[in-house]
């Protein structure tokens, strides 16, 4: 039972994190400082142990007289180098911003994604283990099948399944 709870919690974690990040992006759009960022560079790295390569955009922007550079992973939208993008910056942390296409700066949620995959694996193993310990036979006993009645010589009813069909009982 403990494995099922742990697996469920780990599987729930990436969904919870994504909802929190979506709320944070909405809050940055309302309370953040608007700025313009330029895609300074776009780098694609081979997948390593993954099949698909990962692409990262590097943004450069000015805020309060200082220049900042921050990376944004290409998830749904990937802009070309030199493109200008509207961003909303967290005034308390100038490295934290959200783009006009809804992507937060940095690479967030990767660890939670790995933990969610581990939680799914734990659930795949733990649920059958838990179900194997449930006493289904006690709760739902098997109905015994009635044996068909076979007629034997002499008019008697015979229900046994032995080789000797009652011939010796005469």
C-alpha positions in Angstrom: 0.0 0.0 0.0 2.9 2.3 0.8 4.4 1.8 -2.7 1.1 2.7 -4.3 0.9 6.0 -2.3 4.5 6.8 -3.0 4.1 6.1 -6.7 0.9 8.1 -6.9 2.6 11.1 -5.1 5.6 11.0 -7.5 3.3 10.7 -10.5 1.2 13.7 -9.3 4.3 15.9 -8.7 5.0 16.9 -12.4 1.3 17.8 -12.9 1.3 19.9 -9.7 4.6 21.6 -10.7 3.2 22.4 -14.2 0.1 24.0 -12.7 2.2 26.1 -10.3 4.5 27.2 -13.2 1.4 28.2 -15.2 0.1 30.3 -12.3 3.6 31.9 -11.9 3.7 32.8 -15.6 0.2 34.4 -15.4 1.3 36.4 -12.3 4.5 37.5 -14.1 2.4 38.8 -17.0 0.3 40.9 -14.6 2.9 42.1 -12.1 6.2 41.8 -14.1 8.1 44.6 -15.7 7.6 44.6 -19.5 10.8 44.5 -21.6 12.0 43.5 -25.0 14.5 40.7 -25.4 16.5 39.6 -28.5 17.2 36.0 -29.2 21.0 36.2 -29.1 21.7 32.6 -30.0 20.0 29.3 -30.6 21.9 26.1 -29.7 20.9 22.6 -30.6 22.6 19.7 -28.7 22.4 16.1 -29.6 20.1 14.0 -27.5 22.8 12.1 -25.6 20.7 9.3 -24.1 17.5 10.7 -25.7 16.5 10.2 -29.3 15.7 13.9 -30.1 18.1 16.8 -29.8 17.3 19.6 -27.4 17.3 23.2 -28.5 17.9 26.2 -26.3 17.4 29.9 -27.1 19.6 32.5 -25.3 17.8 35.8 -24.7 19.6 39.1 -24.1 17.6 42.0 -22.6 18.2 45.3 -20.8 16.5 46.2 -17.5 17.2 49.2 -15.3 20.4 50.0 -17.2 21.9 46.4 -16.9 22.1 43.8 -19.6 21.0 40.3 -18.7 21.3 37.0 -20.6 19.1 34.0 -19.8 18.3 30.8 -21.6 14.9 29.4 -22.5 14.3 25.9 -23.7 12.5 25.4 -27.0 9.4 23.5 -26.0 6.5 24.6 -28.2 8.0 27.8 -29.9 11.6 28.2 -31.1 12.5 31.6 -32.4 15.5 32.3 -34.7 18.5 34.3 -33.7 17.9 38.0 -34.0 14.1 37.8 -33.3 12.7 40.3 -30.8 10.4 39.0 -28.1 8.2 40.7 -25.5 9.0 39.5 -22.0 7.7 40.3 -18.5 10.5 40.3 -15.9 10.2 39.6 -12.1 11.4 42.8 -10.4 12.8 40.9 -7.5 14.8 38.5 -9.7 15.7 40.0 -13.1 16.8 36.5 -14.4 13.2 35.3 -14.0 10.8 36.2 -16.8 8.0 34.9 -19.1 7.9 35.3 -22.8 5.0 36.5 -25.0 4.6 32.9 -26.1 4.2 31.7 -22.4 7.6 30.1 -21.8 9.4 30.7 -18.5 13.1 31.4 -18.4 15.5 28.6 -17.6 14.7 24.9 -17.7 12.1 24.2 -15.1 10.4 21.0 -14.1 12.9 18.5 -15.5 13.6 16.9 -12.2 9.8 16.6 -11.5 9.4 15.0 -14.9 11.9 12.3 -14.0 10.3 11.8 -10.6 6.9 11.5 -12.3 8.3 8.8 -14.6 9.7 6.9 -11.6 6.3 7.2 -9.9 4.6 5.7 -12.9 7.1 2.8 -12.8 6.5 2.2 -9.1 2.7 2.2 -9.8 3.1 -0.3 -12.6 4.8 -2.6 -10.1 2.9 -1.8 -6.9 -0.7 -2.0 -8.1 -0.6 -5.7 -9.3 1.3 -6.5 -6.1 -1.4 -4.9 -4.0 -4.2 -6.5 -6.0 -2.5 -9.9 -5.5 -3.0 -9.6 -1.8 -6.7 -8.8 -1.9 -8.7 -11.9 -0.8 -11.1 -11.9 -3.8 -11.8 -15.7 -3.3 -13.2 -15.0 0.1 -15.4 -12.1 -1.0 -16.5 -13.7 -4.3 -16.4 -17.5 -3.9 -16.5 -19.6 -7.0 -19.7 -21.2 -7.8 -19.4 -24.9 -8.1 -20.5 -26.3 -11.4 -23.1 -28.9 -11.3 -22.1 -32.1 -13.0 -24.4 -33.4 -15.6 -26.4 -36.5 -14.7 -25.5 -39.6 -16.8 -28.0 -42.4 -17.2 -26.6 -45.9 -16.6 -27.9 -49.3 -17.3 -30.4 -50.4 -14.8 -32.1 -47.0 -14.6 -29.9 -45.5 -11.8 -28.4 -42.1 -11.9 -24.6 -42.0 -12.1 -22.6 -38.8 -11.4 -19.1 -40.1 -10.8 -16.3 -39.7 -13.2 -14.3 -43.0 -12.6 -13.5 -45.7 -15.1 -15.7 -48.1 -13.2 -19.2 -47.0 -13.9 -21.0 -48.9 -11.3 -20.9 -52.3 -13.0 -19.5 -53.9 -9.9 -22.3 -52.7 -7.6 -24.9 -55.2 -8.8 
